[in-house]
Amino acid sequence: MSCPLCGEDTLRAFRPFCSKRCADIDLAKWLNGSYAVPLQREEDAETTSEPTDGYQPRPH
């Protein structure tokens, strides 16, 4: 298995990374927002999620 950041062989202690350095770099990317889960677009959300209890949100 190779490290997803640098491509070196992984070490058991840091798997899936090759070192603490690569593991820390990956963690920093998560913490500063470089990695993000994409959200559903507003146009799609309006068509797929209809309120079922009659609730109508008011504009801000």
Rosetta silent file (secondary structure, phi, psi, omega in degrees, C-alpha in Angstrom):
SEQUENCE: MSCPLCGEDTLRAFRPFCSKRCADIDLAKWLNGSYAVPLQREEDAETTSEPTDGYQPRPH
SCORE:     score description
SCORE:     0.000 S_00000001
   1 L     0.000  140.622  179.528    0.000    0.000    0.000 S_00000001
   2 E  -111.927  153.823 -178.978    1.331    3.465   -0.791 S_00000001
   3 L   -65.004  131.984 -179.484    0.841    6.734    1.069 S_00000001
   4 L   -68.567  -16.661 -179.484   -1.995    8.805   -0.455 S_00000001
   5 L   -93.394  -47.182 -173.759    0.031   12.011   -0.048 S_00000001
   6 L  -116.078  -13.742  177.741    3.555   11.196   -1.178 S_00000001
   7 L    88.732   -3.133  178.312    3.354    7.682   -2.671 S_00000001
   8 L   -70.693  163.928  175.790    5.950    6.095   -0.355 S_00000001
   9 E   -65.351  143.373 -177.636    5.371    2.663    1.205 S_00000001
  10 L   -82.822  157.650  172.963    3.226    2.833    4.344 S_00000001
  11 L  -111.404  143.401 -176.661    4.266    1.907    7.855 S_00000001
  12 H   -54.676  -39.006 -176.376    1.918   -0.027   10.109 S_00000001
  13 H   -66.268  -25.346 -175.508    2.071    2.632   12.837 S_00000001
  14 H  -120.054   11.496 -175.461    0.845    5.378   10.502 S_00000001
  15 L   -52.367  132.458   14.150   -1.294    3.445    8.022 S_00000001
  16 L   -90.842   13.751 -178.385   -2.564    4.541    5.515 S_00000001
  17 L  -100.605  168.229 -178.083    0.298    7.061    5.627 S_00000001
  18 L   -91.461  -19.861 -175.898    4.040    6.523    5.494 S_00000001
  19 L  -157.575  169.125  176.375    4.944    8.783    8.409 S_00000001
  20 H   -64.110  -33.878  179.608    3.636   11.029   11.152 S_00000001
  21 H   -59.297  -50.043 -179.834    4.462   13.993    8.910 S_00000001
  22 H   -66.042  -37.032  177.387    2.085   12.847    6.133 S_00000001
  23 H   -63.414  -41.379  179.344   -0.595   11.951    8.697 S_00000001
  24 H   -68.576  -37.189  177.082   -0.301   15.440   10.216 S_00000001
  25 H   -61.938  -44.206  179.246   -0.458   17.100    6.790 S_00000001
  26 H   -63.594  -43.620  178.288   -3.673   15.194    6.037 S_00000001
  27 H   -61.020  -42.307  179.387   -5.164   16.141    9.422 S_00000001
  28 H   -62.388  -36.908  177.756   -4.301   19.808    8.829 S_00000001
  29 H   -64.200  -38.918  177.002   -6.116   19.694    5.476 S_00000001
  30 H   -66.673  -44.025 -174.985   -9.249   18.406    7.215 S_00000001
  31 H   -70.230  -31.733 -178.921   -9.016   20.981   10.002 S_00000001
  32 L   -92.563    1.158  174.433   -8.498   24.009    7.749 S_00000001
  33 L    91.055    8.552  177.860  -11.300   23.035    5.373 S_00000001
  34 L   -64.023  -35.978  174.555   -9.251   21.970    2.356 S_00000001
  35 L   -96.633  136.081  178.156  -11.215   18.743    2.338 S_00000001
  36 L  -150.763  146.422  175.586  -14.972   19.169    2.338 S_00000001
  37 L   -84.375  125.712 -178.283  -18.000   17.025    1.668 S_00000001
  38 L   -65.203  141.156  178.033  -19.975   18.580   -1.180 S_00000001
  39 L   -92.206  160.912  176.414  -23.428   19.840   -0.274 S_00000001
  40 L   -73.382  136.957  179.366  -26.560   19.369   -2.300 S_00000001
  41 L   -64.150  149.599 -177.649  -27.270   22.344   -4.565 S_00000001
  42 H   -60.036  -39.495 -179.575  -30.175   24.570   -3.485 S_00000001
  43 H   -61.163  -40.949  179.087  -32.104   23.920   -6.714 S_00000001
  44 H   -69.456  -38.661 -178.079  -31.907   20.166   -6.093 S_00000001
  45 H   -64.881  -37.356 -179.350  -32.809   20.519   -2.421 S_00000001
  46 H   -66.975  -34.275 -178.079  -35.973   22.472   -3.215 S_00000001
  47 H   -83.340  -24.631 -176.071  -37.243   19.810   -5.594 S_00000001
  48 H   -98.606  -21.468 -177.185  -36.361   16.806   -3.441 S_00000001
  49 L  -120.125   91.320  176.581  -37.306   17.932    0.063 S_00000001
  50 L   -88.858  134.711  176.916  -40.879   19.112    0.325 S_00000001
  51 L   -64.893  133.255 -176.685  -42.070   20.033    3.819 S_00000001
  52 L   -97.802  -14.551 -176.848  -44.566   17.426    4.979 S_00000001
  53 L  -104.558   14.132  179.523  -46.011   19.247    8.001 S_00000001
  54 L    82.390    3.867 -179.763  -47.106   22.437    6.251 S_00000001
  55 L   -70.048  127.400  176.696  -44.079   24.357    7.490 S_00000001
  56 L  -119.088  111.417 -179.888  -43.170   27.219    5.183 S_00000001
  57 L   -67.630  142.360  178.441  -39.811   28.846    5.965 S_00000001
  58 L   -91.591  144.031  176.934  -39.764   32.623    5.931 S_00000001
  59 L   -67.950  150.115 -177.888  -37.056   34.460    3.989 S_00000001
  60 L   -82.750    0.000    0.000  -34.437   36.171    6.102 S_00000001
